[in-house]
Amino acid sequence: MKRIIFASAFIACMAISYISSAQTATPRVTQRQVNQQKRIANGVNSGELTARETEHLEKREAKLQQNKKEAKADGVVTNQERRQLKREENRNSRAIKRQKHDAQQQQR
């Protein structure tokens, strides 16, 4: 239950950050973050993700959010920074897929 609440709270924070940063230059990154949070939440709800896996994936998403803030800090997101964010998103996406489709199940 705590994991579901944590995942929901994180999604809410992401939505608030998306709304408050509507004039930013990274809407695709933000949308992908929202989609990946939904994938994590679905994995928690279905039992495909264990508590440890969920915690690890959430930390990866938080790191991506921090990197995005750092890229925006100077007011310009360069092409190199965009590539780096996209690369990190791709890695996170693969990690979510791997964790959801491994043989581990959460204890009910």
VEXDO-504606 format. One record per residue: x, y, z of N, C-alpha, C, O in turn; residue in three letters. Coordinates in steps of 0.02 Angstrom, whole numbers, plus 50000, padded with zeros to 5 digits. Example, Ala and Ser with C-alpha at 12.3 -4.5 7.8 and 13.67 -1.06 7.14 Angstrom:
BEGIN
506604971650390506154977550390506604983550390507124983450423ALA;506424988850354506844994750357506455000250394506705005750402SER;
END
This chain:
BEGIN
500414994150000500005000050000500445006350000500285011249966MET;500995006150038501435011850040501745013249972501845018949952LYS;501895007849935502195008649869501705012049821501905016249781ARG;501085010149826500575013149783500505020549799500465024649754ILE;500485022149863500435029149883501045033049861500985038649836ILE;501645030049869502265033349849502265034549774502445040049751PHE;502075029549735502065030249663501565035549642501695039549597ALA;500985035549673500475040549657500705047649674500595052349636SER;501035048349731501295054849752501825057249703501855063149686ALA;502245052649680502775054549634502475056749567502705061649537PHE;501965053249544501625055149482501305061949489501325066049443ILE;501015063249547500705069849560501235075249558501115080649530ALA;501815073949588502355078849587502595080149516502735085849497CYS;502625074849477502835075649407502335079849369502525084049329MET;501695078649381501175082449347501215089849365501145094249322ALA;501315091249429501375098149452501985101449420501955107249399ILE;502535097849418503145100549388503035101749313503285106649285SER;502655097349281502505098249210502085104449199502225108349153TYR;501585105549240501155111449233501545117849247501465122749210ILE;501955117749298502315123849316502875125449267503095131249263SER;503095120549229503645121749182503405121249110503765118849066SER;502795123449097502505122849030502905126748978502875125048919ALA;503275131948998503665135748950504375133148942504795136548913GLN;504515127348968505185124748962505305121748893504835120948854THR;505925120248879506105117648813506145110048813506425107148766ALA;505865106648863505915099348865505245095948876505185091848921THR;504745097548836504095094348847504095086848833503735083048866PRO;504505084548786504535077348771504835073548829504615068048845ARG;505345076348860505655073148917505145072448973505085067149004VAL;504785077748985504285077749039503735072549025503545068849070THR;503495072348963502975067548946503225060348954502855056048977GLN;503845059248935504125052548943504195050749016504075044949035ARG;504375055549058504425054249129503735052249157503685047549196GLN;503215055749136502545054149159502355047149136502075043249176VAL;502505045449074502345038749048502725033349085502445028049101ASN;503355034649100503745029649135503505028749207503525023249234GLN;503285034249238503005033649305502365029449304502245025549351GLN;501965030149252501375026049245501565018649238501235014249266LYS;502085017349200502315010449191502545007449257502405001649272ARG;502895011449297503115009049363502515007749407502475002549440ILE;502045012449408501445011549449501045005349428500795001749471ALA;500995004249363500654998249339501014991949361500694986949378ASN;501674992149361502064986349384501964984949458501944979149478GLY;501904990249497501774989449569501084986349579500994981649617VAL;500584989249544499894986949552499804979649529499424975949560ASN;500154977749477500074970949451500504965849488500414959849480SER;500974968249529501404963649566502034961849527502424957749551GLY;502144964749469502734963149429503374966149458503924963749444GLU;503304971349498503884974649529503884973449604503384974249638LEU;504464971549629504544970949701504684977849731504794982649695THR;504674978149797504804984549831505494987149815505594993049803ALA;505984982649815506674984649801506744987149729507084992149716ARG;506434983649681506464985649611506134992549602506394996749566GLU;505564993449635505214999849630505635005449658505685010849627THR;505935004349714506375009449744506945011249697507105017149688GLU;507255006249667507815007449621507575011449560507915016149539HIS;507015009549532506765013049473506565020249489506675024849450LEU;506275021249548506085028049569506705032449578506695038349561GLU;507245029549604507865033349611508145035349543508395040949535LYS;508095030849495508325032449427507915038249398508195042649366ARG;507265038049408506835043449383506985050049418506975055349387GLU;507125049749483507295055849520507955058749494508025064849489ALA;508425054449478509065056649450508965060049383509285065149369LYS;508525057249341508365060349277508065067249287508235071949252LEU;507615067749335507295074249350507825079349372507805085149351GLN;508295077249413508835081649436509265083849376509455089649371GLN;509435079149332509835080749273509465085649228509775090049198ASN;508815084849222508415089449182508435096549211508505101449175LYS;508375097049278508405103549311509085106749300509125112849287LYS;509615102849304510295105449294510385107849222510705112949210GLU;510095104149174510145106249104509785112849092510005116849050ALA;509245114049128508855120149120509125125949161508905131649151LYS;509595124749205509825129749252510075136149219509965141649245ALA;510405135449163510675141449130510175144449080510335149349046ASP;509575141649076509065144449033509055141648962508605143248923GLY;509555137548945509605134748878509765127348884510235125348919VAL;509375123148850509525116048848509845114648780509515115048729VAL;510485113148782510855112048720510685105248689510385101048721THR;510885104448626510765098048593511125092348628510865086748632ASN;511715093648654512095088648691511725086648754511685080748771GLN;511445091548790511065090048850510425086148833510235081648870GLU;510105087848778509515084148756509685076848741509325072248760ARG;510245075848707510465068948692510595065048756510405059148761ARG;510915068348804511065065048867510415063148904510365057648931GLN;509935067748905509295066348938508935060648903508645056248935LEU;508945060648837508605055348799508945048648811508605043548819LYS;509605048648814509975042448828509795039748897509695033748905ARG;509745044248945509565042149013508845039549015508695034649049GLU;508395042848978507705040448973507675033448944507315029148968GLU;508065032348890508075025748858508325020448906508055014948909ASN;508845022048943509115017248992508595015649046508515009949066ARG;508255020849070507745019849121507175015649093506905011349128ASN;506985016849031506445013049001506635005648996506225001249011SER;507245004248975507474997248971507504994049040507334988149048ARG;507704997949091507724995249159507024993549183506924988449215ALA;506544997749168505844996349188505614989949155505324985649187ILE;505744989249091505534983249054505864977049084505524972049096LYS;506514977349095506864971549123506584969549191506464963649203ARG;506464974449234506224972949301505504970349301505334965949340GLN;505104973049256504404970749253504344963649225503874960049241LYS;504814961649183504764955249149505244949949175505334944749144HIS;505564951249232505974945949262505514941349302504914942549307ASP;505794936349331505384931249365505174933349435504774929749467ALA;505414938849460505254940949529504544943749532504314947149486GLN;504214942149586503534944649599503524947449670503884945049713GLN;503124952649681503074955149749502644950349790502194947049765GLN;502794950149854502414945849900501754949149917501734955049934GLN;501224945449912500554948249927500304945549992499754947350014ARG;
END
